[in-house]
Amino acid sequence: MKEPTLKKVAYGAAMAIAIILVHFINARMYTMPPIFAIFLAIFFTYLGISVIKKYDKFDQKISRTKYNLLNALVVFVLFIAYYTIAQ
């Protein structure tokens, strides 16, 4: 595996934010067909990754422990937000 960078964690966070946003729209504002929700999540993820690629600040290397902890935090927040929105 290549050296972990903050950019890889930010990509995961962008995907998590896109999923949370689409789920919120789907659950609270407008019920979408599943295929449309998937395409919207892909679009929001693409936008997030495009913004992340523009900044060189995310290219810094981090330790493998910090990388794993940040990824676990992103996944934990994703689960909490997903089930909180559903209720």
C-alpha distances in whole Angstrom, upper triangle without the diagonal:
4,7,8,11,15,15,12,14,17,16,16,20,21,21,22,25,26,26,28,30,31,32,34,36,36,38,40,41,41,40,38,38,34,33,34,32,29,30,30,27,25,28,27,23,24,26,24,21,23,24,21,20,24,23,21,21,18,16,16,13,14,13,11,14,15,12,13,17,17,15,18,21,20,20,23,25,25,26,29,30,30,32,34,35,36,39
4,6,9,12,12,11,13,16,15,16,19,20,20,22,25,25,26,28,30,31,32,34,36,36,38,40,41,41,40,38,38,35,34,34,32,29,30,30,27,25,27,26,22,22,24,22,19,21,22,19,18,21,20,18,18,15,13,13,10,12,12,10,14,15,12,14,17,17,16,19,21,20,21,24,25,25,27,30,30,30,33,35,35,37,39
4,6,10,11,10,12,15,15,16,18,20,21,22,24,25,26,28,30,31,32,34,36,37,38,40,41,41,41,39,39,36,35,35,33,31,31,31,28,26,28,26,23,23,25,22,19,21,22,18,17,20,19,16,16,13,11,10,7,8,8,8,12,12,10,12,15,15,15,18,19,19,20,23,24,24,27,29,29,30,33,34,35,37,39
4,7,8,7,8,11,12,13,15,17,18,19,21,22,23,25,27,28,29,31,33,34,35,36,37,38,38,36,37,33,33,33,31,28,29,28,25,24,25,24,20,21,22,19,17,19,19,16,16,18,17,15,14,11,9,9,6,6,7,6,10,9,6,9,12,11,11,14,16,15,17,20,21,21,23,25,26,27,29,31,31,33,35
4,5,6,7,9,10,12,13,15,16,18,19,21,22,23,25,27,28,29,31,32,34,35,36,37,37,35,36,33,32,32,30,27,27,27,24,22,23,22,18,19,20,17,14,17,16,12,13,15,13,11,10,7,6,6,4,5,8,9,12,10,7,11,13,11,11,15,16,15,17,20,20,20,23,25,25,26,29,30,30,33,35
4,5,5,6,9,10,10,12,14,15,16,18,20,21,22,24,26,27,28,30,31,32,33,34,34,33,34,31,31,30,28,26,26,25,22,21,22,20,17,17,18,14,13,15,14,10,11,14,11,10,8,5,6,6,6,6,10,11,12,9,8,11,12,9,10,14,14,13,16,18,17,18,21,23,22,24,27,27,28,30,32
4,5,5,6,9,10,10,12,14,15,16,18,20,21,23,24,25,27,28,30,31,32,32,33,31,32,29,28,28,25,23,23,22,19,18,19,17,14,14,15,11,9,12,11,7,8,11,9,9,8,5,6,8,9,10,13,13,15,13,10,13,14,12,12,15,15,13,16,19,18,18,21,23,22,23,27,27,27,30,32
4,5,5,7,9,10,11,13,14,16,17,19,20,22,23,25,26,27,29,30,31,31,31,30,30,27,27,26,24,22,22,21,18,17,18,17,13,14,15,12,10,13,13,10,11,14,13,13,12,8,9,10,10,10,12,12,14,12,9,11,13,10,9,13,14,12,14,17,17,16,19,21,21,22,25,26,26,28,31
4,5,5,6,9,10,11,12,14,15,16,18,20,21,22,24,26,27,28,29,30,30,29,30,27,27,26,23,21,22,21,18,17,19,16,13,15,16,12,11,14,14,11,12,15,14,14,13,9,11,11,11,10,12,11,12,10,7,9,10,7,6,10,10,8,11,14,13,13,16,18,18,19,22,23,23,25,28
4,5,5,6,9,10,10,12,14,15,16,18,20,21,22,24,25,26,27,28,28,27,28,26,25,24,22,20,20,19,16,16,16,14,11,12,12,9,8,11,10,7,10,12,11,12,11,8,10,12,12,12,15,15,16,13,10,13,13,9,9,13,12,9,12,15,14,14,17,18,18,19,22,23,22,25,27
4,5,5,6,9,10,11,13,14,15,17,18,20,21,23,24,26,26,26,27,25,26,23,22,22,19,17,17,17,13,12,13,12,8,10,11,8,6,10,10,7,9,13,12,14,13,10,12,14,14,15,17,16,18,15,12,14,15,12,10,14,14,10,12,16,15,14,17,19,18,18,22,23,22,24,27
4,5,5,6,9,10,11,12,14,15,16,18,20,21,22,24,25,25,25,24,24,22,21,21,18,16,17,17,13,13,14,12,9,12,13,10,9,13,13,11,13,16,16,17,16,13,14,16,16,15,17,15,16,14,11,12,13,10,7,10,11,7,9,12,12,10,13,16,15,15,19,20,20,21,24
4,5,5,6,9,10,10,12,14,15,16,18,20,21,22,23,24,24,23,24,22,22,21,18,17,18,16,13,13,15,12,9,12,12,9,10,13,12,10,13,16,15,17,15,12,15,16,17,16,18,17,17,15,12,13,13,9,8,11,10,6,9,11,10,9,13,14,13,14,17,18,18,20,23
4,5,5,6,9,10,10,12,14,15,17,18,20,21,21,22,22,21,22,20,20,19,16,15,15,13,10,10,11,8,6,9,9,5,7,10,10,9,12,14,14,16,16,13,15,17,18,18,20,20,21,18,15,16,17,13,12,14,13,10,12,14,12,11,15,16,14,15,18,19,18,20,23
4,5,5,6,9,10,11,12,14,15,16,18,20,20,21,20,19,20,17,17,16,13,12,13,11,8,8,10,8,5,8,10,8,8,12,12,12,14,17,17,19,19,16,18,20,20,20,22,20,21,19,16,17,17,14,12,14,14,10,10,13,12,10,13,15,13,13,17,18,17,18,22
4,5,5,6,9,10,11,12,14,15,16,18,19,20,20,19,20,17,18,17,14,13,15,13,9,11,13,10,8,12,13,10,12,15,15,14,17,19,19,21,20,17,20,21,21,20,22,20,20,18,16,16,15,13,11,12,11,7,8,10,8,6,9,11,10,10,13,14,14,16,19
4,5,5,6,9,10,10,12,14,15,16,17,18,19,18,20,18,18,17,14,14,15,12,9,11,12,8,8,11,11,9,11,14,13,13,16,18,18,21,20,17,20,22,23,22,24,23,23,20,18,18,18,14,13,15,13,9,11,12,10,8,11,12,10,10,14,14,13,15,18
4,5,5,6,8,10,11,12,14,15,16,16,16,15,17,15,15,13,10,10,11,8,5,8,8,5,6,9,9,8,11,13,13,14,16,18,19,22,21,19,22,24,25,24,26,25,25,23,20,21,21,17,16,17,16,12,13,15,13,10,13,15,12,11,15,16,14,16,19
4,5,5,6,8,10,10,12,14,15,15,15,14,15,13,13,13,9,9,11,9,6,9,11,8,8,12,13,12,14,16,17,17,19,22,22,25,24,21,24,26,26,25,27,25,25,23,21,20,20,18,15,16,15,12,11,13,11,8,10,12,10,8,12,13,11,13,16
4,6,5,6,9,10,10,12,13,14,14,14,16,15,16,15,11,12,14,11,9,12,13,10,11,15,15,13,16,18,18,18,21,23,23,26,25,22,25,26,27,26,27,26,26,23,21,21,20,17,16,16,15,11,11,12,10,7,9,10,7,6,10,10,8,11,14
4,5,5,6,9,10,10,11,12,13,13,15,14,16,13,10,12,13,10,8,11,12,9,10,14,13,12,15,17,17,18,21,22,23,26,25,23,26,27,29,28,30,29,28,26,24,24,23,20,19,19,18,14,15,16,13,11,13,13,10,9,13,12,10,12,15
4,5,5,6,8,10,10,10,10,9,12,11,12,10,6,8,10,7,6,10,10,9,10,13,13,13,16,18,18,19,22,24,25,28,27,25,28,30,31,30,32,30,30,28,26,26,25,22,20,21,20,17,16,18,15,12,14,15,12,10,13,14,11,12,15
4,5,5,6,8,10,10,9,10,12,11,13,12,8,10,12,10,9,13,14,12,13,17,17,16,19,21,21,22,25,27,27,30,29,27,30,31,32,31,32,31,30,28,26,25,25,22,20,20,19,16,15,16,14,11,12,12,9,7,10,11,7,8,12
4,5,5,6,7,9,10,11,14,14,16,14,11,13,15,12,11,15,15,13,15,18,18,17,20,22,22,23,26,27,28,31,30,27,31,32,33,32,33,32,31,29,27,27,26,23,22,22,20,17,17,17,14,12,13,13,9,8,10,10,6,8,11
4,6,6,5,6,8,8,12,12,14,12,9,12,13,10,11,14,14,12,15,18,17,17,20,22,22,23,26,27,28,31,31,29,32,34,35,34,36,35,34,32,30,30,29,26,24,25,23,20,20,20,18,15,16,16,13,12,14,13,10,11,14
4,6,6,5,5,6,9,9,12,10,8,11,13,11,11,15,15,14,16,19,19,19,22,24,24,25,28,30,31,34,33,31,34,35,36,35,37,35,35,33,31,30,30,27,25,25,24,21,20,21,19,16,16,17,14,11,13,13,10,10,13
4,6,7,6,9,12,12,15,14,11,14,16,14,14,18,18,17,19,22,22,22,25,27,26,27,30,32,33,35,35,32,35,37,37,36,37,36,35,33,31,30,29,27,25,25,24,21,20,20,18,15,15,15,12,10,11,11,7,7,9
4,6,8,11,14,15,18,16,13,17,18,16,16,20,20,18,20,23,22,22,26,27,27,28,31,32,33,36,35,33,36,38,38,37,39,38,37,34,33,32,31,28,27,27,25,22,22,22,19,17,17,16,13,12,13,12,8,9,10
4,7,9,13,15,17,14,13,16,17,14,15,19,18,17,20,22,21,22,25,26,26,28,31,31,32,36,35,33,36,38,39,39,40,39,39,36,35,34,33,30,29,29,27,24,24,24,21,19,20,19,16,15,16,15,11,12,14
4,6,10,12,14,12,10,14,15,13,14,18,17,17,20,22,21,22,25,26,26,28,31,32,33,37,36,34,37,39,40,40,41,40,40,38,36,35,34,32,30,30,29,26,25,26,23,20,21,21,18,16,18,17,13,13,16
4,7,9,12,10,9,13,14,13,14,17,18,17,20,22,22,23,26,27,28,29,32,33,35,38,37,35,38,40,41,40,41,40,40,38,35,35,34,32,30,30,29,26,24,25,23,20,20,21,18,15,17,17,13,12,15
4,6,8,6,6,10,11,10,12,15,15,15,18,20,20,21,24,25,26,28,30,31,33,36,36,34,36,38,39,39,40,39,39,37,34,34,34,31,29,29,28,25,24,25,23,20,21,22,19,16,18,19,15,15,18
4,6,5,6,9,10,11,13,15,16,17,19,20,21,23,25,26,27,29,31,32,34,37,37,35,37,39,40,40,41,39,39,38,35,34,35,32,30,30,30,26,25,26,25,22,22,23,21,18,20,21,18,17,20
4,5,5,6,9,10,11,12,14,15,16,18,20,21,23,24,26,27,29,31,33,35,35,33,35,37,37,37,38,36,36,35,32,31,32,29,27,27,27,24,22,24,23,19,19,21,19,16,18,20,17,16,19
4,5,5,6,9,10,11,12,14,15,17,19,20,21,23,25,26,27,29,31,34,35,32,33,36,36,36,38,36,37,35,32,31,32,30,27,28,28,25,23,25,24,21,21,24,21,18,21,23,20,19,23
4,5,5,6,9,10,10,12,14,15,16,18,20,21,23,24,26,28,30,33,33,31,33,35,36,36,38,36,37,35,32,32,32,30,27,28,28,24,23,26,24,20,22,23,21,18,21,22,19,19,22
4,6,5,6,9,10,11,12,14,15,16,18,20,21,23,24,26,28,31,31,28,31,33,34,33,35,33,34,32,29,29,29,27,24,25,24,21,20,22,20,17,18,20,17,14,17,18,15,15,19
4,5,5,6,9,10,11,12,14,15,16,18,20,21,22,25,27,29,30,27,29,31,32,31,33,31,32,30,27,27,27,25,22,23,23,20,19,21,20,16,18,20,18,15,18,20,17,17,21
4,5,5,6,9,10,10,12,14,15,16,19,20,21,23,25,28,29,26,28,31,32,32,34,32,33,32,28,28,29,26,24,25,25,22,21,24,22,19,21,23,20,18,21,23,20,20,24
4,5,5,6,9,10,11,12,14,15,17,18,20,22,24,27,27,25,27,30,31,31,33,32,33,31,28,28,28,25,23,25,24,20,20,22,20,17,19,21,18,16,20,21,18,18,22
4,5,5,6,9,10,11,12,14,15,16,18,20,22,25,25,22,25,27,28,28,30,28,29,27,24,24,25,22,19,21,20,17,16,19,17,14,16,18,15,14,17,18,16,17,21
4,6,5,6,9,10,10,12,14,15,16,19,21,23,24,21,23,26,27,27,29,28,29,27,24,24,25,22,20,22,22,18,18,21,19,16,18,21,18,17,20,22,20,20,24
4,5,5,6,9,10,11,13,14,15,17,20,22,23,21,23,26,27,28,30,29,31,28,25,26,27,24,22,24,23,20,20,23,21,18,21,23,20,19,22,23,21,22,25
4,5,5,6,9,10,11,12,14,16,18,21,21,19,21,24,26,26,28,28,28,26,23,24,24,21,19,21,20,17,18,20,18,15,18,20,17,16,20,21,18,20,23
4,5,5,6,9,10,11,12,15,16,19,19,17,19,21,22,23,25,24,25,23,20,21,22,18,16,19,18,15,15,18,17,14,17,19,17,16,20,21,19,21,24
4,5,5,6,9,10,11,13,15,18,19,16,18,21,23,24,26,26,27,25,22,23,24,21,19,22,21,18,19,22,20,18,21,23,21,20,24,25,23,24,28
4,6,5,6,9,10,11,14,17,18,16,18,21,23,24,27,27,28,25,23,24,25,21,20,23,22,18,20,23,20,18,22,23,21,20,24,25,23,25,28
4,5,5,6,9,10,12,15,15,13,16,18,20,21,24,23,24,22,19,21,21,18,17,19,18,15,17,19,17,16,19,21,18,19,22,23,21,24,27
4,5,5,6,9,10,13,14,11,13,16,18,19,22,22,23,21,18,20,21,17,16,19,19,16,17,20,19,17,21,23,21,21,25,25,24,26,29
4,5,5,7,10,12,14,12,14,17,20,21,24,25,26,24,21,23,24,21,20,23,22,19,21,24,22,21,24,26,24,24,28,28,26,29,32
4,5,5,7,11,12,11,13,16,19,20,24,24,26,23,20,23,23,20,19,23,21,18,21,23,21,20,24,25,23,24,27,27,26,28,31
4,5,6,8,9,7,10,13,15,16,20,20,22,19,17,19,20,16,16,20,19,16,19,21,20,19,23,24,22,23,27,27,26,29,31
4,6,7,10,8,9,13,15,17,21,21,23,21,18,21,22,19,19,22,22,19,21,24,23,22,26,27,25,26,30,30,29,32,35
4,7,9,9,10,14,17,19,23,24,26,23,21,24,25,21,21,25,24,21,24,27,25,24,28,29,27,28,32,32,31,33,36
4,5,6,8,11,14,16,20,22,23,20,19,22,22,19,20,23,22,20,23,26,24,24,28,28,27,28,32,32,31,34,36
4,5,5,8,12,14,18,20,22,19,18,21,22,19,20,24,23,21,24,27,25,26,29,30,29,30,34,34,33,36,39
4,6,6,10,12,16,18,20,16,16,19,19,16,18,21,20,19,22,24,23,24,27,28,27,29,32,32,32,35,37
4,6,8,10,14,15,17,14,13,16,17,14,15,18,17,16,19,21,20,21,24,25,24,26,29,29,29,32,34
4,6,9,13,15,17,15,13,17,18,15,16,20,20,18,21,24,23,24,27,28,28,29,32,33,33,35,38
4,7,10,13,15,12,12,15,16,14,16,19,19,18,21,23,23,24,27,28,28,30,33,33,33,36,38
4,7,9,12,10,9,13,14,13,15,18,18,18,21,23,23,24,27,28,28,30,32,33,34,36,38
4,7,8,6,6,10,11,10,12,15,15,16,18,20,21,22,24,26,26,28,30,31,32,34,36
4,5,5,6,9,10,11,12,14,15,17,18,20,21,23,25,26,27,29,31,31,33,35,37
4,6,5,6,9,10,10,12,14,15,17,18,20,21,23,24,26,27,29,30,32,33,35
4,5,5,6,9,10,11,12,14,15,16,18,20,21,22,24,26,27,28,30,32,33
4,5,5,6,8,10,10,12,14,15,16,18,20,21,22,24,26,27,28,30,32
4,6,5,6,9,10,11,12,14,15,17,19,20,21,22,25,26,27,29,31
4,6,5,6,9,10,11,12,14,15,17,18,20,21,23,24,26,27,29
4,5,5,6,9,10,10,12,14,15,16,18,20,21,22,24,26,27
4,5,5,6,9,10,11,12,14,15,16,18,20,21,22,24,26
4,5,5,6,9,10,11,12,14,15,16,19,20,21,23,25
4,5,5,6,9,10,11,12,14,15,17,18,20,21,23
4,5,5,6,8,10,11,12,14,16,16,18,20,21
4,5,5,6,9,10,10,12,14,15,16,18,20
4,5,5,6,9,10,10,12,14,15,17,19
4,5,5,6,9,10,11,12,14,16,17
4,5,5,6,8,10,10,12,14,16
4,6,5,6,9,10,11,12,15
4,6,5,6,8,10,11,13
4,6,6,6,9,10,11
4,6,5,6,9,10
4,6,5,6,9
4,5,5,7
4,5,6
4,6
4
